[in-house]
Every structure is written in C-alpha cells, then in structure tokens.
C-alpha cells in the first residue's frame, strides 16, 4: 500500500474533524439511498406477485378469505410504495402547491444532492431530514418484512390449499 496524503485547499475552511464528519454523512446517506432502493424494488416485486395472484383468483374458484387476503396485501403494498417513492399516479400540481409530503426517497436523494459536492458542513435541517427519513424508512422496511416473512407465506399456503394454479413467488410443482 502506498500512503496518500490529502490536503485541503487554502480557500476551504474545514478542519480535519469537519472533513471526517462530512465524509461520514455522505457515506451514511449513500447507504440510506441503497436501502431505500432495496425497499422500493422489494415492494414492487411483491406488488407484481399480488397482481399475478389476483389475476389467478379471477379465473379460479377460491374461498372469499383468499381474495380478501390478497386485496389487503395489495392495499398495504400500495401504501408502502407511496411512502417510499411517492404516488406516481397523483395529479400534477404547481410547484408552490404540493398536496402531499415528500416521499422517503425524495427526502434522502435531495439531501444527498445537497451535500454531494460542497465543502461546508451539513446543516441541522439536512441532518434532521435524514434522521426523520431514516426512521420512516425503518418503519416501512419492517412492514415489508412482515409481508415477506408472515403474510405472503400464509397467502401462498391458502392459494395452494385452494388449488389455485402457480403464481410468482410460489414453489413450482411438476404437473402430472
């Protein structure tokens, strides 16, 4: 390994501790962005899975409870996705008349953009925005994990019991 010495420019008034703090915030913000993306992708895949289930249920007979389960999961996924990435179907509004709160993804990405190429410390508002977004993300990830670990397996078992043909997310069986 070759040691590298990094020196600040004469016009930049940041101490070593300030540089470290800015670096750590950039790294933690990048990790938060990656987690948001993972949560969005997982929720979208679950949404596709439930869309398949609902299509299969329309052309097959199953107890009403199975349809209610899939509808409830579908509704919860829509709410999770709205909180994570916003509502893509929301009507366009004037910039000064936003009708909904920014999504978790918007808040994290905005702060990442703001601190990405600066030579000043993050503001208290930026720190607070990230802290609140991280707490909101943690709540939504917990909801996704409950779906993945509990509710989807219960729905899949109900689909199998009702002899509903294969849908995404269920084990494939060789037909005889």
SENUTI-821265 format. One line per 5 residues: number of its first residue (from 1); their letters; for each residue z, x, y of C-alpha. Coordinates in Angstrom, 3 decimals. Example, Ala and Ser with C-alpha at 12.3 -4.5 7.8 and 13.67 -1.06 7.14 Angstrom:
// SENUTI-821265
1> AS> 7.800,12.300,-4.500 | 7.140,13.670,-1.060 .
//
This chain:
// SENUTI-821265
1> XXXXX> 0.000,0.000,0.000 | -0.774,1.109,3.481 | 1.745,0.032,6.118 | 0.309,-1.886,9.033 | 1.819,-1.792,12.474 .
6> XXXXX> 1.296,-4.837,14.658 | 1.895,-4.541,18.371 | 1.793,-7.308,20.914 | -0.495,-7.242,23.893 | 1.023,-6.334,27.250 .
11> XXXXX> 0.421,-9.854,28.600 | 2.203,-11.590,25.719 | 5.894,-12.067,26.408 | 7.233,-12.775,22.899 | 9.997,-10.884,21.171 .
16> XXXXX> 9.792,-9.925,17.515 | 12.117,-12.850,16.697 | 9.844,-15.221,18.677 | 6.780,-13.983,16.789 | 8.590,-14.475,13.477 .
21> XXXXX> 9.642,-17.995,14.491 | 6.076,-18.924,15.491 | 4.713,-17.445,12.250 | 7.245,-19.325,10.129 | 6.419,-22.601,11.864 .
26> XXXXX> 2.688,-22.042,11.306 | 3.293,-21.324,7.608 | 5.588,-24.327,7.125 | 3.100,-26.551,8.962 | 0.321,-25.340,6.647 .
31> XXXXX> 2.458,-26.183,3.625 | 3.157,-29.610,5.090 | -0.590,-30.158,5.581 | -1.205,-29.236,1.930 | 1.481,-31.673,0.773 .
36> XXXXX> 0.020,-34.461,2.920 | -3.407,-33.820,1.396 | -1.993,-33.827,-2.136 | -0.193,-37.113,-1.471 | -3.320,-38.723,0.026 .
41> XXXXX> -5.505,-37.610,-2.891 | -2.979,-38.803,-5.470 | -2.602,-42.199,-3.782 | -6.392,-42.560,-3.525 | -6.804,-41.781,-7.234 .
46> XXXXX> -4.117,-44.321,-8.116 | -5.878,-46.866,-5.880 | -9.142,-46.243,-7.799 | -7.245,-46.649,-11.065 | -5.802,-50.000,-9.944 .
51> XXXXX> -9.242,-51.154,-8.761 | -10.514,-50.484,-12.303 | -7.578,-52.405,-13.765 | -8.202,-55.408,-11.508 | -11.885,-55.422,-12.481 .
56> XXXXX> -10.963,-55.306,-16.186 | -8.456,-58.121,-15.733 | -11.112,-60.374,-14.142 | -13.272,-60.229,-17.256 | -10.496,-60.378,-19.874 .
61> XXXXX> -7.540,-62.610,-20.576 | -4.081,-61.226,-19.998 | -0.690,-62.657,-19.130 | -0.268,-63.541,-15.448 | 2.514,-60.961,-15.207 .
66> XXXXX> -0.021,-58.148,-15.750 | -2.142,-59.336,-12.809 | 0.967,-59.645,-10.661 | 1.980,-56.085,-11.576 | -1.428,-54.693,-10.653 .
71> XXXXX> -1.503,-56.688,-7.389 | 1.955,-55.419,-6.407 | 0.995,-51.809,-7.137 | -2.263,-52.243,-5.227 | -0.390,-53.607,-2.211 .
76> XXXXX> 2.138,-50.754,-2.311 | -0.632,-48.153,-2.519 | -2.370,-49.684,0.499 | 0.887,-49.414,2.462 | 1.445,-45.801,1.344 .
81> XXXXX> -2.103,-44.803,2.297 | -1.781,-46.486,5.699 | 1.374,-44.486,6.410 | -0.116,-41.241,5.103 | -3.599,-41.283,6.672 .
86> XXXXX> -3.747,-44.364,8.873 | -5.748,-47.524,8.403 | -9.478,-46.740,8.219 | -10.270,-50.463,8.483 | -8.254,-51.002,11.671 .
91> XXXXX> -10.319,-52.212,14.604 | -11.232,-49.560,17.145 | -9.083,-49.628,20.257 | -9.217,-47.986,23.662 | -7.505,-44.592,23.806 .
96> XXXXX> -4.728,-45.903,26.025 | -4.032,-48.978,23.900 | -3.156,-47.647,20.474 | -1.840,-50.500,18.381 | -0.347,-48.527,15.525 .
101> XXXXX> 1.819,-45.468,15.235 | 0.008,-42.224,14.323 | -0.146,-41.519,10.603 | 1.784,-38.701,8.978 | -1.468,-36.781,8.570 .
106> XXXXX> -2.374,-37.187,12.253 | 1.036,-36.006,13.427 | 1.073,-32.928,11.179 | -2.533,-31.978,11.955 | -2.013,-32.414,15.707 .
111> XXXXX> 0.940,-30.031,15.723 | -0.956,-27.568,13.506 | -3.834,-27.597,16.013 | -1.445,-27.171,18.948 | 0.378,-24.138,17.508 .
116> XXXXX> -2.572,-22.514,15.744 | -3.907,-20.264,18.486 | -1.121,-19.929,21.001 | 1.142,-17.085,21.970 | 4.088,-19.202,23.000 .
121> XXXXX> 6.966,-20.730,21.120 | 6.548,-24.232,19.659 | 8.024,-26.903,21.897 | 11.003,-29.028,20.969 | 8.654,-32.043,20.808 .
126> XXXXX> 6.423,-30.221,18.285 | 9.432,-29.281,16.165 | 10.761,-32.839,16.313 | 7.347,-34.321,15.487 | 7.067,-32.113,12.392 .
131> XXXXX> 10.618,-32.861,11.317 | 10.062,-36.623,11.536 | 6.664,-36.364,9.825 | 8.219,-34.295,7.009 | 10.934,-36.930,6.490 .
136> XXXXX> 8.315,-39.708,6.452 | 6.187,-37.690,4.025 | 9.147,-37.155,1.721 | 9.722,-40.928,1.591 | 6.064,-41.676,0.798 .
141> XXXXX> 5.874,-38.925,-1.850 | 8.956,-40.450,-3.508 | 7.183,-43.837,-3.577 | 4.078,-42.235,-5.143 | 6.210,-40.505,-7.761 .
146> XXXXX> 7.923,-43.778,-8.715 | 4.484,-45.298,-9.211 | 3.293,-42.332,-11.286 | 6.393,-41.967,-13.418 | 7.528,-45.564,-13.871 .
151> XXXXX> 5.371,-48.409,-12.643 | 1.910,-47.212,-13.741 | 3.091,-46.388,-17.298 | 4.678,-49.854,-17.545 | 1.420,-51.438,-16.328 .
156> XXXXX> -0.615,-49.347,-18.799 | 1.647,-50.459,-21.649 | 1.169,-54.093,-20.597 | -2.623,-53.581,-20.492 | -2.540,-52.075,-23.988 .
161> XXXXX> -0.368,-54.920,-25.277 | -2.823,-57.458,-23.796 | -5.728,-55.594,-25.457 | -7.464,-55.007,-22.116 | -10.370,-52.560,-22.542 .
166> XXXXX> -9.866,-48.955,-21.435 | -9.451,-48.183,-17.750 | -8.977,-44.859,-15.911 | -5.547,-43.349,-16.462 | -5.012,-44.714,-19.957 .
171> XXXXX> -5.401,-42.802,-23.216 | -8.839,-43.044,-24.751 | -8.914,-44.511,-28.238 | -11.724,-44.275,-30.744 | -13.118,-47.754,-31.325 .
176> X> -13.532,-48.867,-34.910 .
//
